[in-house]
Amino acid sequence: NLYTDKAKGILSEQRFVKLTAAMEREQEENQKQLKELALSLRRSNEQESDVRTFIREIRQYAAVRELDEGILNRLISRILVGEVKKVGGEKFQEIKIIYNFVGEIPAVTE
C-alpha cells in the first residue's frame, strides 16, 4: 500500500506523489475503457436483438409465394438504386436493399 509505505518512510514524498499520480491516471484510463466496453456491449446486445427480430419477421413470411406491399414495408426500410453503367455493351445497375432491423445484408460470393 503506497500510503503505508510513505508513512513508514519507505517511499519519499516525491516518489509517493509520482506513483499516486500514475495510479490516478491508470484509474481514469480504466474508467474510460470500462465505459467504452459497456457501450460496446450495449450496442452488441441491441444488434443481437435486432437480428432476432429480423429472423422472427422472416420466418413469418417463409412460405409466402407472392410479395405484397405490406410484406415489403414490414421487411424493407429502403431500396437504393444506382445509376446504369455500361460495361462491354452490357448494362449494369447496382441495387442495395436496406432491411428493417439489420440494415444491408452483404451479397454472398462463391
C-alpha distances in whole Angstrom, upper triangle without the diagonal:
4,6,5,6,9,10,11,12,11,11,14,14,16,13,11,13,14,11,11,14,14,12,14,17,16,16,19,21,19,21,24,24,24,27,29,29,30,33,34,33,35,38,38,39,42,43,43,45,47,48,49,51,53,54,55,57,59,59,62,64,64,67,69,72,72,69,70,69,67,65,64,63,61,59,60,58,60,62,62,65,65,68,70,70,73,72,75,78,75,74,70,68,64,63,60,59,56,56,55,51,50,52,54,54,54,57,57,59,60
4,5,5,6,9,10,11,9,8,10,11,12,10,7,10,11,8,8,12,12,10,12,15,15,15,18,20,19,21,24,24,24,27,29,29,30,33,34,34,36,39,39,40,42,44,44,46,48,49,50,52,54,55,56,58,60,61,63,65,65,69,70,73,73,70,71,69,67,66,65,63,61,60,60,58,60,62,62,65,64,67,70,70,73,72,75,77,75,73,70,68,64,63,60,60,57,56,55,52,51,52,54,54,54,58,58,59,61
4,5,5,6,9,10,10,9,11,10,13,11,8,10,13,10,9,13,14,12,14,17,17,17,19,22,21,22,25,26,26,28,31,31,32,34,36,36,38,40,41,42,44,46,46,48,50,51,52,54,56,57,58,60,61,62,64,67,67,71,72,75,75,72,73,71,69,67,67,65,63,62,62,60,62,64,63,67,67,69,72,72,75,74,77,80,78,76,72,70,66,66,62,62,59,58,57,53,53,54,56,56,57,60,61,62,64
4,5,5,6,9,9,9,12,12,15,13,10,14,15,13,13,16,17,15,17,20,20,20,23,25,24,25,28,29,29,31,33,33,34,37,38,38,40,43,43,44,46,48,48,50,52,53,54,56,58,59,60,62,63,64,66,69,69,72,74,77,77,74,75,73,71,70,69,67,65,64,64,62,64,67,66,69,69,72,75,75,78,77,80,82,80,78,75,73,69,68,65,64,61,61,59,56,55,57,58,59,59,62,63,64,65
4,5,5,6,5,6,9,10,13,11,9,12,14,12,12,16,16,15,17,20,20,20,23,25,24,26,29,29,29,32,34,34,35,38,39,39,41,44,44,45,47,49,49,51,53,54,55,57,59,60,61,63,64,65,68,70,70,73,75,78,78,75,76,74,72,71,70,68,66,65,65,63,65,67,67,70,69,72,75,74,77,76,79,82,80,78,74,73,69,68,65,65,62,61,60,57,56,57,59,59,59,62,62,64,65
4,5,5,6,5,6,7,10,9,7,10,12,11,11,14,16,15,17,20,20,20,23,25,25,26,29,30,30,32,34,35,36,38,40,40,42,44,45,46,48,50,50,52,54,55,56,58,60,61,62,64,66,67,69,71,71,75,76,79,79,76,77,75,73,71,71,69,67,66,66,64,65,67,67,70,70,72,75,75,78,77,80,82,80,78,75,73,69,69,65,65,62,62,61,57,57,58,59,60,60,63,64,65,66
4,5,8,8,9,10,13,13,10,13,16,14,14,17,19,18,19,22,23,23,25,27,27,28,31,32,32,34,37,37,38,40,42,42,44,46,47,48,50,52,52,54,56,57,58,60,62,63,64,66,68,68,70,73,73,77,78,81,81,78,79,77,75,73,73,71,69,68,68,66,68,70,69,73,72,75,78,78,81,80,83,85,83,81,78,76,72,72,68,68,65,64,63,59,59,60,62,62,63,66,66,68,69
4,6,8,10,11,15,14,12,15,17,16,16,20,21,20,22,25,25,25,28,29,29,31,33,34,34,37,39,39,40,43,44,44,46,48,49,50,52,54,54,56,58,59,60,62,64,64,66,68,69,70,72,74,75,78,79,82,83,80,81,79,77,75,75,73,71,70,70,68,70,72,71,75,74,77,80,79,82,81,84,87,85,83,80,78,74,73,70,70,67,66,65,61,61,62,64,64,64,68,68,69,70
4,5,7,9,12,11,10,14,15,15,16,19,20,19,22,24,24,25,28,29,29,31,33,34,35,37,39,39,41,43,44,45,47,49,50,51,53,54,55,57,59,60,61,63,65,65,67,69,70,71,73,75,75,79,80,83,83,81,81,80,78,76,75,74,72,70,70,68,70,72,71,74,74,77,79,79,82,81,84,86,84,83,79,77,74,73,70,70,67,67,65,62,61,62,64,64,64,68,68,69,70
4,7,10,12,10,10,13,14,13,15,18,18,18,20,23,23,23,26,28,28,30,32,32,33,36,37,37,39,42,42,43,45,47,48,49,51,52,53,55,57,58,59,61,63,63,65,67,68,69,71,73,73,77,78,81,81,79,80,78,76,74,74,72,70,69,68,67,68,70,69,72,72,75,77,77,79,78,81,84,82,80,77,75,71,71,68,68,65,65,64,60,59,60,62,62,62,65,65,66,67
4,7,8,6,6,10,11,10,11,14,15,15,17,19,20,21,23,25,25,27,29,30,31,33,35,35,37,39,40,41,43,45,45,47,49,50,51,53,55,56,57,59,61,61,63,65,66,67,70,71,71,75,76,79,79,76,77,76,74,72,71,70,68,66,66,64,66,67,67,70,69,72,74,74,76,75,78,81,79,78,74,72,69,68,65,65,62,62,61,58,57,58,59,60,60,63,63,64,65
4,5,5,6,9,10,11,12,14,15,16,18,20,21,22,24,26,27,28,30,31,32,34,36,37,38,40,41,42,44,46,47,48,51,52,53,55,56,58,59,61,62,63,65,67,68,69,71,73,73,77,78,81,81,78,79,77,75,74,72,71,69,68,67,65,67,68,67,70,70,72,75,74,77,76,79,82,80,78,75,73,69,69,66,66,63,64,62,59,58,59,61,61,61,64,64,65,67
4,6,5,6,9,10,10,12,14,15,16,18,20,21,22,24,25,27,28,30,31,33,35,36,37,39,40,41,43,45,46,47,49,51,52,53,55,56,58,59,61,62,64,66,67,68,70,72,72,76,77,80,79,77,77,75,73,72,71,69,67,66,66,63,65,67,66,69,68,71,73,73,76,75,78,81,79,77,74,72,68,68,65,65,62,62,61,58,57,58,59,60,60,63,64,65,67
4,5,5,6,9,10,11,12,14,15,17,18,20,21,23,24,26,27,29,30,32,33,35,36,38,39,40,42,44,45,46,48,49,51,52,54,55,57,59,60,61,63,64,66,67,69,71,71,75,76,78,78,75,76,74,72,71,69,68,66,65,64,62,63,65,64,67,66,68,71,70,73,72,75,78,76,75,71,69,66,66,63,63,60,61,60,57,56,56,57,58,58,61,62,63,65
4,5,5,6,8,10,10,12,14,15,16,18,20,21,22,24,26,27,28,30,31,32,34,36,37,38,40,42,43,44,46,47,49,50,52,53,55,57,58,59,61,62,64,65,67,69,69,73,74,76,76,73,74,72,71,69,68,66,65,63,63,60,62,63,62,65,64,67,70,69,72,71,74,76,75,73,70,68,64,64,61,61,59,59,58,55,54,54,56,56,56,59,60,60,62
4,6,5,6,8,10,10,12,14,15,16,18,20,21,22,24,25,26,28,30,31,32,34,36,37,38,40,41,43,45,46,47,49,51,52,53,55,56,58,59,61,62,64,66,67,68,71,72,75,75,72,73,71,69,68,67,65,63,62,61,59,61,63,62,65,64,67,70,69,72,71,74,77,75,73,70,68,64,64,61,61,58,58,57,53,53,53,55,56,56,59,59,60,62
4,6,5,6,9,10,10,12,14,15,16,18,20,21,22,24,25,27,29,30,31,33,34,36,37,39,40,42,43,45,46,48,49,51,52,54,55,57,58,60,61,63,65,66,67,71,71,74,74,71,71,69,67,66,65,63,62,60,60,57,59,61,60,63,62,65,67,67,70,69,73,75,73,71,68,66,62,62,59,59,56,56,55,52,51,52,53,54,54,58,58,59,61
4,5,5,6,9,10,11,12,14,15,17,18,20,21,22,24,26,27,28,30,32,33,34,36,38,39,40,42,43,45,46,48,49,51,52,54,55,57,58,59,61,63,65,65,69,69,72,72,69,70,68,66,65,63,62,60,59,58,56,57,59,58,60,60,62,65,64,67,67,70,72,70,69,65,63,60,60,56,57,54,54,53,50,49,50,51,52,52,55,56,57,58
4,5,5,6,9,10,10,12,14,15,16,18,20,21,22,24,26,26,28,30,31,32,34,36,37,38,40,41,42,44,46,47,49,50,52,53,55,56,58,59,61,63,63,67,68,70,70,67,68,66,65,63,62,60,59,57,57,55,56,58,57,60,59,62,65,64,67,66,69,72,70,68,65,63,59,59,56,56,53,53,52,49,48,49,50,51,50,54,54,55,57
4,5,5,6,9,10,10,12,14,15,16,18,20,21,23,24,25,27,29,30,31,33,35,36,37,39,40,41,43,45,46,47,49,51,52,53,55,56,58,60,62,62,66,67,69,69,66,67,65,63,62,61,59,57,56,56,53,55,57,56,59,59,61,64,64,67,66,70,72,70,68,65,62,59,58,55,55,52,52,51,48,47,48,49,50,50,54,54,55,57
4,5,5,6,9,10,11,12,14,15,16,18,20,21,23,24,26,27,29,30,32,33,34,36,38,39,40,42,43,45,46,48,49,51,52,54,55,57,59,60,61,65,65,68,68,65,65,63,62,60,59,57,56,54,54,51,53,55,54,57,56,59,62,61,64,64,67,69,67,65,62,60,56,56,53,53,50,50,49,46,45,46,47,48,48,52,52,54,56
4,5,5,6,9,10,11,12,14,15,16,18,20,21,22,24,26,27,28,30,32,33,34,36,37,38,40,42,43,45,46,48,49,51,52,53,55,57,59,59,63,63,66,66,63,64,62,60,59,57,56,54,53,52,50,51,53,52,55,54,57,60,59,62,62,65,67,65,63,60,58,54,54,51,51,48,48,47,44,43,44,45,46,46,49,50,51,53
4,5,5,6,9,10,10,12,14,15,16,18,20,21,22,24,25,26,28,30,31,32,34,36,37,38,40,41,43,44,46,47,49,51,52,53,55,57,57,61,62,65,64,62,62,61,59,57,56,55,53,51,51,49,51,52,52,55,55,57,60,60,63,62,65,68,65,64,60,58,54,54,50,50,47,47,46,43,42,43,45,45,45,49,49,51,52
4,5,5,6,9,10,10,12,14,15,17,18,20,21,23,24,25,27,29,30,31,33,34,36,37,39,40,42,43,45,46,48,49,51,52,54,56,56,60,61,64,63,60,61,59,57,56,55,53,51,50,50,47,49,51,50,53,53,56,59,59,62,61,65,67,65,63,59,57,53,53,49,49,46,46,45,42,41,42,44,44,45,48,49,50,53
4,5,5,6,9,10,11,12,14,15,17,18,20,21,22,24,26,27,28,30,32,33,34,36,37,39,40,42,43,45,47,48,49,51,53,54,55,59,59,62,61,58,59,57,56,54,53,51,50,48,48,45,47,48,48,51,50,53,56,56,59,58,61,64,62,60,56,54,50,50,47,47,44,44,43,40,39,39,41,42,42,46,46,48,50
4,5,5,6,9,10,10,12,14,15,16,18,20,21,22,24,26,26,28,30,31,32,34,36,37,38,40,42,43,45,46,47,49,51,53,53,57,57,60,60,57,58,56,54,53,52,50,48,47,46,44,46,48,47,50,50,52,55,55,58,57,60,63,61,59,55,53,49,49,46,45,43,43,42,39,37,38,40,40,40,44,44,46,48
4,5,5,6,9,10,10,12,14,15,16,18,20,21,22,24,25,27,28,30,31,33,34,36,37,39,40,42,43,45,46,48,50,51,52,56,56,59,59,56,57,55,53,52,51,49,47,46,45,43,45,47,47,50,50,53,56,56,59,58,61,64,61,59,56,53,50,49,45,45,42,42,41,37,37,38,39,40,41,44,45,46,48
4,5,5,6,9,10,11,12,14,15,17,18,20,21,23,24,26,27,29,30,32,33,35,36,38,39,41,42,44,45,47,48,50,51,55,55,58,57,54,55,53,51,50,49,47,45,44,43,41,43,45,44,48,47,50,53,53,56,56,59,61,59,57,54,51,48,47,43,43,40,40,39,36,35,36,38,39,39,43,44,45,48
4,5,5,6,8,10,11,12,14,15,16,18,20,21,22,24,26,27,28,30,31,33,34,36,37,39,41,42,43,45,47,48,49,53,53,56,55,52,53,51,50,48,47,45,44,42,42,39,41,43,42,45,45,48,51,51,54,53,56,58,56,54,51,48,45,44,41,41,38,38,37,34,33,34,35,36,36,40,41,42,44
4,5,5,6,9,10,10,12,14,15,16,18,20,21,22,24,25,26,28,30,31,32,34,36,37,39,40,41,43,45,47,47,51,52,54,54,51,52,51,49,47,46,45,43,41,41,39,41,43,42,46,46,49,51,51,54,54,57,59,57,55,51,49,45,44,41,41,37,37,36,33,32,33,35,35,36,39,40,41,43
4,5,5,6,9,10,10,12,14,15,16,18,20,21,23,24,26,27,29,30,31,33,35,36,37,39,40,42,44,46,46,50,51,53,53,50,51,49,47,46,45,43,41,40,40,38,40,42,41,45,45,48,51,51,54,54,57,59,57,55,51,49,45,44,40,40,36,36,35,31,31,32,34,35,36,39,40,42,44
4,5,5,6,9,10,11,12,14,15,17,18,20,21,23,24,26,27,29,30,32,33,35,36,38,39,41,43,44,45,49,49,52,51,48,49,47,45,44,42,41,39,38,37,35,37,39,38,42,42,45,48,48,51,51,54,56,54,51,48,45,42,41,37,37,34,34,33,29,29,30,31,33,33,37,38,40,42
4,5,5,6,9,10,10,12,14,15,16,18,20,21,22,24,26,27,28,30,31,33,35,36,37,39,41,42,43,46,47,50,50,47,47,46,44,42,41,40,38,36,36,34,36,38,37,41,41,44,46,47,50,49,52,54,52,50,46,44,40,39,36,36,32,32,31,28,27,28,30,31,31,34,35,37,39
4,5,5,6,9,10,10,12,14,15,16,18,20,21,22,24,26,27,28,30,31,33,35,36,37,39,41,42,45,46,49,49,46,47,45,43,41,41,39,37,36,36,34,36,38,38,41,42,45,48,48,51,51,54,56,53,51,48,45,41,40,37,36,33,32,31,27,27,28,30,31,32,35,36,38,40
4,5,5,6,9,10,11,12,14,15,16,18,20,21,22,24,26,27,29,30,32,33,35,36,38,40,40,44,45,47,47,44,44,43,41,39,38,37,35,34,33,31,33,36,36,39,40,43,46,46,50,50,53,55,52,50,46,43,40,38,35,34,30,30,28,25,25,26,28,29,31,34,35,37,40
4,5,5,6,9,10,11,12,14,15,16,18,20,21,22,24,26,27,28,30,31,33,35,36,38,38,42,43,45,45,42,43,41,39,38,36,35,33,32,31,29,31,33,33,36,37,40,43,43,46,46,49,51,49,46,43,40,36,35,32,31,28,28,26,23,23,23,25,26,27,31,32,34,36
4,5,5,6,9,10,10,12,14,15,16,18,20,21,22,24,25,27,28,30,31,33,35,36,37,41,41,44,44,41,42,41,39,37,36,35,33,31,31,29,32,33,34,37,37,41,43,44,47,46,50,51,49,47,43,40,37,35,32,31,28,27,26,23,22,23,25,26,27,30,31,33,35
4,5,5,6,9,10,10,12,14,15,16,18,20,21,22,24,26,27,29,30,32,33,35,36,40,40,43,43,40,41,39,37,36,35,33,31,30,30,29,31,33,34,37,38,41,44,45,48,48,51,53,50,48,44,41,37,36,32,31,28,27,25,22,21,23,25,26,28,31,32,34,37
4,5,5,6,9,10,11,12,14,15,16,18,20,21,22,24,26,27,28,30,32,34,34,38,38,41,41,38,38,37,35,33,32,31,29,27,27,25,28,30,30,34,35,38,41,42,45,45,48,50,47,45,41,38,34,33,29,28,25,24,22,19,19,20,23,24,25,29,30,33,35
4,5,5,6,9,10,10,12,14,15,16,18,20,21,22,24,26,27,29,31,32,32,36,37,39,39,36,37,36,34,32,31,30,28,26,26,25,27,29,29,32,33,36,39,40,43,43,46,47,45,42,39,36,32,31,27,26,23,22,21,18,17,18,20,21,22,26,27,29,32
4,5,5,6,9,10,10,12,14,15,16,18,20,21,23,24,26,27,29,31,31,35,36,39,39,36,37,36,34,32,31,30,27,26,26,25,28,30,30,34,35,38,41,42,45,45,48,49,46,44,40,38,34,32,28,27,24,23,21,18,17,19,22,22,23,27,27,30,32
4,5,5,6,9,10,11,12,14,15,16,18,20,21,23,24,26,27,29,30,34,34,37,37,34,35,33,31,30,29,28,25,24,24,23,26,28,29,33,34,38,40,41,44,45,48,49,46,44,40,37,33,31,28,26,23,21,19,16,16,18,21,22,24,27,28,31,33
4,5,5,6,9,10,10,12,14,15,16,18,20,21,22,24,26,27,28,32,32,35,35,32,32,31,29,27,26,25,23,21,22,20,23,25,26,29,30,34,36,38,41,41,44,45,42,40,36,33,30,28,24,23,19,18,17,13,13,14,17,18,20,24,25,28,30
4,5,5,6,9,10,10,12,14,15,16,18,20,21,22,25,26,26,30,31,34,34,31,32,31,29,27,26,25,23,21,22,21,23,25,26,30,31,34,37,38,41,40,44,45,42,40,36,33,30,28,24,22,19,18,17,13,12,15,17,17,19,22,23,26,28
4,5,5,6,9,10,11,12,14,15,17,18,20,21,23,25,26,29,30,33,33,31,32,30,28,26,26,25,22,21,22,21,24,26,28,31,33,36,39,40,43,43,46,47,44,42,38,35,32,29,26,24,20,19,17,13,13,16,19,19,21,24,25,28,30
4,5,5,6,9,10,11,12,14,15,16,18,20,21,23,24,28,28,31,31,28,29,27,25,23,23,22,19,18,19,18,21,23,25,28,30,34,36,38,41,41,45,45,42,40,36,33,29,27,23,21,18,16,14,10,11,13,16,17,20,23,24,28,30
4,5,5,6,9,10,10,12,14,15,16,18,20,22,22,26,26,29,29,26,27,26,24,22,21,21,18,16,17,16,19,21,22,26,27,31,33,35,38,38,41,42,39,36,33,30,26,24,20,18,15,13,12,8,8,10,13,13,16,19,21,24,26
4,5,5,6,9,10,11,12,14,15,17,19,20,21,25,25,28,29,26,28,27,25,22,22,22,19,17,18,18,21,23,25,28,30,34,36,37,40,40,43,44,40,38,34,32,28,26,22,20,17,15,14,10,9,13,15,15,17,20,21,24,26
4,5,5,6,9,10,11,12,14,15,17,19,20,24,24,28,28,25,26,25,23,20,21,20,17,15,17,17,20,23,25,28,31,34,36,38,41,41,44,45,42,39,36,33,29,27,23,20,17,15,12,9,10,13,16,16,19,22,23,26,29
4,5,5,6,9,10,11,12,14,16,17,18,22,22,25,25,22,23,22,20,18,17,16,14,12,14,13,17,19,21,25,27,31,33,34,38,38,41,42,38,36,32,29,26,23,19,17,14,11,9,5,6,10,13,13,16,19,21,24,27
4,5,5,6,9,10,10,12,14,16,16,20,21,23,24,21,23,22,20,17,17,17,14,12,14,14,17,19,21,24,26,30,32,33,36,36,39,40,37,34,31,28,25,22,19,16,13,11,10,7,6,10,12,11,14,17,18,21,24
4,5,5,6,9,10,11,13,15,15,19,20,23,24,22,23,23,20,18,18,18,15,13,16,17,20,22,24,27,30,33,35,37,39,40,42,43,39,37,34,31,28,25,22,19,17,13,12,9,9,13,15,15,18,20,20,24,26
4,5,5,6,9,10,11,13,14,18,18,22,22,19,20,20,17,15,16,15,11,11,13,14,18,20,23,26,29,32,34,36,39,39,42,43,39,37,33,30,27,24,21,18,15,12,9,7,9,12,15,15,18,21,22,25,28
4,5,5,6,9,10,11,12,16,16,19,19,17,18,18,15,13,13,13,10,8,10,12,15,17,20,23,25,29,31,33,35,36,39,39,35,33,30,27,24,21,17,14,12,9,7,6,7,10,12,12,15,17,18,22,24
4,5,5,6,9,10,10,14,15,18,19,17,19,19,17,14,15,16,12,10,13,15,18,20,22,25,28,31,33,34,37,37,39,40,36,34,31,28,25,22,19,16,15,11,11,10,10,13,14,13,16,18,18,22,23
4,6,5,7,9,10,13,14,18,19,17,18,19,16,13,15,15,12,11,14,16,19,21,24,27,30,34,35,37,39,40,42,43,39,37,33,31,28,25,22,19,17,13,12,11,12,15,17,16,20,21,21,25,27
4,5,5,7,9,12,12,16,16,14,15,15,12,10,11,12,8,7,11,13,16,18,22,24,27,31,32,34,37,38,40,40,37,34,31,28,26,22,20,16,15,11,10,10,11,14,16,15,19,20,21,25,27
4,5,5,6,10,10,13,14,12,14,15,13,10,11,13,10,8,11,14,16,17,21,23,26,29,30,32,35,35,38,38,34,32,29,26,24,20,18,15,14,11,11,11,12,14,15,13,17,17,18,22,23
4,5,5,8,10,13,15,14,16,17,15,12,14,16,13,11,15,18,20,21,24,27,30,33,34,36,38,38,40,40,37,35,32,30,27,24,22,18,18,15,14,14,15,17,18,17,20,20,20,24,25
4,6,8,8,12,13,12,14,15,13,10,13,14,11,11,14,17,20,21,25,27,30,33,34,37,39,40,42,41,38,35,33,30,28,25,23,19,19,15,15,15,16,19,20,19,22,23,23,27,28
4,6,5,9,10,9,11,13,11,8,10,13,10,10,13,16,18,19,23,24,28,31,31,34,36,36,39,38,34,32,30,27,26,22,21,17,17,14,14,16,17,18,19,18,21,21,21,25,26
4,6,9,11,11,14,16,15,11,13,16,14,12,15,19,20,21,24,25,28,31,32,34,35,36,38,38,34,32,29,28,26,23,21,18,19,16,16,17,17,19,19,17,20,20,20,23,24
4,6,9,11,13,16,15,12,15,17,16,15,18,21,23,23,26,27,30,33,33,35,37,37,39,38,35,33,31,29,28,25,24,21,22,19,20,21,21,23,23,21,23,22,22,25,26
4,6,7,10,13,12,9,12,15,14,13,16,19,20,20,24,25,28,31,31,33,35,36,38,37,33,31,29,27,26,23,22,19,20,18,18,20,21,22,22,21,23,22,23,26,27
4,7,10,13,14,11,13,16,16,15,17,21,21,21,24,25,28,30,30,32,33,34,36,35,31,29,28,26,25,22,22,20,21,19,21,23,23,24,23,22,24,23,23,26,27
4,6,10,11,9,11,14,14,14,15,19,19,18,22,22,25,28,27,30,32,33,35,33,30,28,26,24,24,21,21,18,20,18,19,22,22,23,22,21,24,22,24,26,27
4,7,8,6,7,10,11,11,12,15,15,15,19,19,23,25,26,28,30,32,34,33,29,26,25,22,22,18,18,15,17,15,16,19,20,19,19,19,22,21,22,25,27
4,6,6,6,9,10,11,12,15,15,15,19,20,24,26,27,30,32,34,36,34,31,28,26,24,23,19,19,16,17,16,16,19,21,20,21,21,24,23,25,28,30
4,6,5,6,9,10,10,12,13,14,17,18,22,25,26,29,31,33,36,35,31,28,26,23,22,19,18,15,16,14,14,18,20,19,20,21,24,24,26,29,31
4,5,5,6,9,10,12,14,15,19,21,25,27,29,32,34,36,39,38,34,31,29,26,25,21,20,16,16,14,13,16,18,18,20,21,24,24,27,30,32
4,5,5,6,8,11,13,14,18,20,24,27,28,30,33,34,37,36,32,30,27,24,23,19,18,14,14,12,11,14,16,16,17,18,21,21,23,27,29
4,5,5,6,9,10,11,14,16,20,23,24,27,30,31,34,33,29,26,24,21,19,16,14,11,11,9,10,13,15,14,15,16,19,19,21,25,27
4,6,6,7,9,11,15,17,21,24,25,28,31,33,36,35,32,29,26,23,21,17,15,12,11,10,9,12,14,14,15,17,20,21,24,27,30
4,6,8,11,13,17,19,23,26,28,31,34,35,38,37,34,31,28,25,23,19,17,13,12,9,7,10,12,13,15,16,20,21,23,27,29
4,7,9,11,15,17,21,24,26,28,31,32,35,35,31,28,25,22,20,16,14,10,9,6,6,8,10,10,12,12,16,17,19,23,26
4,6,8,11,14,17,21,23,25,28,29,33,32,29,26,23,19,17,13,11,7,6,4,5,9,10,9,10,11,15,16,19,22,25
4,7,10,13,17,20,22,25,28,30,33,33,30,26,23,20,17,14,11,8,5,5,5,9,10,8,10,12,15,17,20,24,27
4,7,10,13,16,19,22,25,27,30,30,26,23,20,16,14,11,8,6,5,7,8,12,12,9,10,13,15,16,20,23,26
4,6,10,13,15,18,21,23,26,26,23,19,16,13,11,7,6,5,6,9,11,14,14,11,10,12,14,15,18,21,24
4,6,10,13,15,19,21,24,24,21,17,14,10,8,6,5,6,8,11,14,17,15,12,10,13,14,15,18,20,24
4,7,9,12,15,17,21,20,17,14,11,7,6,5,7,9,11,14,17,20,19,15,13,15,15,15,19,20,24
4,7,9,13,15,18,18,15,12,9,6,5,6,8,11,14,17,20,23,21,17,15,17,16,16,19,20,23
4,6,10,13,16,16,14,10,8,6,7,9,12,15,17,21,24,26,25,21,18,20,19,19,22,22,25
4,7,10,13,12,10,6,6,5,8,10,14,17,19,23,26,29,27,23,20,22,20,19,22,22,25
4,6,10,10,8,6,5,6,9,12,15,19,22,25,28,31,28,25,22,23,21,19,22,21,24
4,7,6,5,4,6,9,12,15,18,22,25,28,31,34,31,28,25,25,23,21,23,22,24
4,5,5,6,7,11,13,16,19,23,26,29,32,34,32,29,25,25,23,21,22,20,22
4,6,8,10,14,16,20,23,26,29,32,36,38,35,32,29,28,26,23,24,22,23
4,7,10,13,16,19,23,26,29,32,36,38,36,33,29,29,27,24,26,24,25
4,7,10,13,16,20,22,26,29,32,35,32,29,26,26,24,21,22,21,22
4,7,10,13,17,20,23,26,29,32,30,27,23,23,22,19,22,21,23
4,7,10,13,16,19,22,26,28,26,23,20,20,18,16,18,17,20
4,6,10,13,16,19,23,25,23,20,17,18,16,15,18,18,20
4,7,10,13,16,20,22,20,16,13,14,13,12,15,15,19
4,7,10,13,16,19,17,14,11,12,12,11,14,16,19
4,6,10,13,15,13,10,7,9,9,10,13,15,19
4,6,10,12,11,8,6,8,10,10,14,17,20
4,7,9,8,5,4,7,10,12,15,18,22
4,6,6,5,6,8,11,13,16,19,22
4,6,6,9,11,14,17,19,23,26
4,6,10,11,15,17,19,23,26
4,7,7,11,14,16,19,22
4,6,10,13,15,19,22
4,6,9,12,15,19
4,6,9,12,15
4,6,9,13
4,6,10
4,7
4
